[in-house]
């Protein structure tokens, strides 16, 4: 045992062990973890010490207890920051996780009256449209439905969105001048629920964001997140 580990409280070592097992994939979401009695025997500590470790991880929403059934790995709530407009791929990688995306739709389409008004363009003006599912460690966490102004991003249709994200391309092609956004809880349409591998009866956190570049509306994005495994957050510098 090294000096640093020796200085670490025993309950914290048990927490670190449980977290490491979850991070390594030994126990996945919904899996039952060893009983407190088994952990007592494994670590050679008191039941009170093990209980503290498990209790704190439960309070931190890493574990969840079911009366009479044991302790399970809780659904992970992936987090996004709202203070910066960042690529979801960067958000995922910053957590040390693997990002991948699956392109569902990439098309040219005529703007209906509502879209034309949103982009301040005449009805029938051509727009680019993409639908992409983003995954974190193989779990779908976002359906990104985005409309793009071709004047701002003429090469949008030529991008390989399995290797880059729309945000990453737009940052280069249409540098951000301003943005507005809103968040609300909404039931997912059936096709969105299927892409997010969730029950349509569960709510989604829906981020709607409009970006502006060079005095024009560059994109309108609606991003659907499964509410039971996602949260938004951030911090303000002191």
SULHU-V733563 format. One record per residue. N is the residue number from 1. SS is DSSP state (H for helix, E for strand, - for the rest). PHI is phi in degrees with one decimal (999 if undefined). BURIAL is b if it has 16 or more other C-alpha atoms within 10 Angstrom, else e. Layout:
n:ss:phi:burial
N:SS:PHI:BURIAL
N:SS:PHI:BURIAL
This chain:
n:ss:phi:burial
1:-:999:e
2:-:-78.3:e
3:H:-62.9:e
4:H:-62.8:e
5:H:-65.4:e
6:H:-62.6:e
7:H:-79.2:e
8:-:-80.1:e
9:-:-54.5:e
10:H:-61.0:b
11:H:-62.8:b
12:H:-70.9:b
13:H:-62.9:b
14:H:-66.9:b
15:H:-59.0:b
16:H:-61.3:e
17:H:-63.4:e
18:H:-63.4:b
19:H:-64.1:b
20:H:-65.8:e
21:H:-64.2:e
22:H:-68.2:b
23:H:-62.7:e
24:-:-78.6:e
25:-:86.1:e
26:-:-64.0:e
27:-:-122.9:b
28:-:-105.2:b
29:-:-50.3:e
30:-:92.0:e
31:-:-75.9:e
32:E:-81.9:b
33:-:-94.7:b
34:-:-56.5:e
35:-:-64.9:e
36:H:-60.4:b
37:H:-64.7:e
38:H:-64.7:e
39:H:-70.2:b
40:H:-57.5:b
41:H:-68.1:e
42:H:-64.8:e
43:H:-97.9:e
44:-:64.4:e
45:-:-124.5:e
46:-:-77.5:e
47:H:-61.6:e
48:H:-62.9:e
49:H:-66.3:b
50:H:-63.0:b
51:H:-60.5:b
52:H:-63.4:e
53:H:-61.2:b
54:H:-68.5:b
55:H:-62.8:b
56:H:-67.5:e
57:H:-67.8:b
58:H:-69.3:b
59:H:-63.6:e
60:-:-87.0:e
61:-:65.7:e
62:-:-84.1:b
63:E:-119.1:b
64:E:-137.7:b
65:E:-102.9:e
66:E:-120.2:e
67:-:-53.7:e
68:-:78.0:e
69:-:-119.4:e
70:E:115.5:e
71:E:-116.0:b
72:E:-123.3:b
73:E:-73.0:b
74:-:-76.8:b
75:-:-58.0:b
76:-:-82.3:b
77:-:-97.7:b
78:E:-71.1:b
79:E:-120.6:b
80:E:-125.6:b
81:E:-92.5:e
82:-:-101.7:e
83:-:-79.3:e
84:-:-130.7:e
85:-:-92.3:e
86:-:-117.2:e
87:-:-65.2:b
88:H:-62.1:b
89:H:-63.1:b
90:H:-66.6:e
91:H:-59.2:b
92:H:-66.6:b
93:H:-65.4:e
94:H:-62.9:e
95:-:-88.1:e
96:-:76.9:e
97:-:-108.0:e
98:-:-96.0:e
99:E:-107.3:b
100:E:-147.0:b
101:E:-135.1:b
102:E:-128.6:b
103:E:-76.5:e
104:E:-100.6:e
105:E:-157.3:e
106:E:-145.9:b
107:E:-149.7:e
108:E:-96.6:e
109:E:-146.3:e
110:E:-83.5:e
111:-:-70.6:b
112:-:-76.3:e
113:H:-60.3:e
114:H:-67.4:e
115:H:-65.0:b
116:H:-60.2:b
117:H:-65.8:e
118:H:-64.1:e
119:H:-91.5:b
120:-:57.4:e
121:-:-125.7:b
122:-:-71.0:e
123:-:-55.5:e
124:-:89.0:e
125:-:-64.2:b
126:E:-71.0:b
127:E:-127.6:b
128:E:-97.0:b
129:E:-138.1:b
130:E:-134.5:b
131:E:-130.4:b
132:E:-134.5:b
133:E:-101.7:b
134:E:-106.0:b
135:E:-120.7:b
136:E:-121.5:b
137:-:51.1:e
138:-:82.6:e
139:E:-101.9:e
140:E:-68.7:b
141:E:-120.9:b
142:E:-155.7:b
143:E:-107.0:b
144:E:-102.6:b
145:E:-109.0:b
146:E:-126.3:b
147:E:-110.2:b
148:E:-131.7:b
149:E:-80.7:b
150:-:-60.7:b
151:-:-63.9:e
152:-:-84.3:b
153:-:-138.1:b
154:-:-64.5:e
155:-:-99.2:e
156:H:-57.4:b
157:H:-69.1:b
158:H:-90.5:e
159:-:-79.3:e
160:-:-96.5:e
161:-:-82.2:b
162:-:-91.5:e
163:-:-118.0:e
164:-:-139.9:e
165:-:-106.9:b
166:H:-54.5:b
167:H:-59.9:b
168:H:-62.7:e
169:H:-69.8:b
170:H:-66.6:b
171:H:-59.2:e
172:H:-79.8:e
173:H:-80.3:b
174:-:-136.1:b
175:-:-51.2:e
176:-:-65.3:e
177:-:-105.3:e
178:E:-161.4:e
179:E:-152.7:e
180:E:-129.8:e
181:E:-151.0:e
182:E:-143.3:e
183:E:-131.0:e
184:E:-149.4:e
185:E:-94.7:e
186:E:-139.4:e
187:E:-69.7:b
188:-:-78.5:b
189:-:-57.9:e
190:H:-54.2:e
191:H:-68.8:e
192:H:-69.2:b
193:H:-58.4:b
194:H:-65.3:e
195:H:-67.0:b
196:-:-91.6:b
197:-:53.2:e
198:-:-134.9:b
199:-:-73.9:e
200:-:-62.2:b
201:-:-77.9:e
202:-:-84.4:e
203:E:-78.0:b
204:E:-110.3:b
205:E:-90.4:b
206:E:-113.3:b
207:E:-100.9:b
208:E:-110.0:b
209:E:-135.7:b
210:E:-114.3:b
211:E:-116.2:b
212:E:-125.7:b
213:E:-144.9:b
214:-:52.4:e
215:-:79.5:e
216:E:-119.5:b
217:E:-73.8:b
218:E:-90.5:b
219:E:-155.1:b
220:E:-126.6:b
221:E:-126.1:b
222:E:-116.4:b
223:E:-118.7:b
224:E:-97.4:b
225:E:-126.9:b
226:E:-64.7:b
227:H:-62.8:b
228:H:-81.9:e
229:H:-138.6:b
230:E:-149.9:b
231:E:-147.7:e
232:E:-104.1:e
233:E:-165.3:e
234:-:170.6:e
235:-:-144.6:e
236:-:-110.0:e
237:-:-57.9:e
238:-:-69.2:e
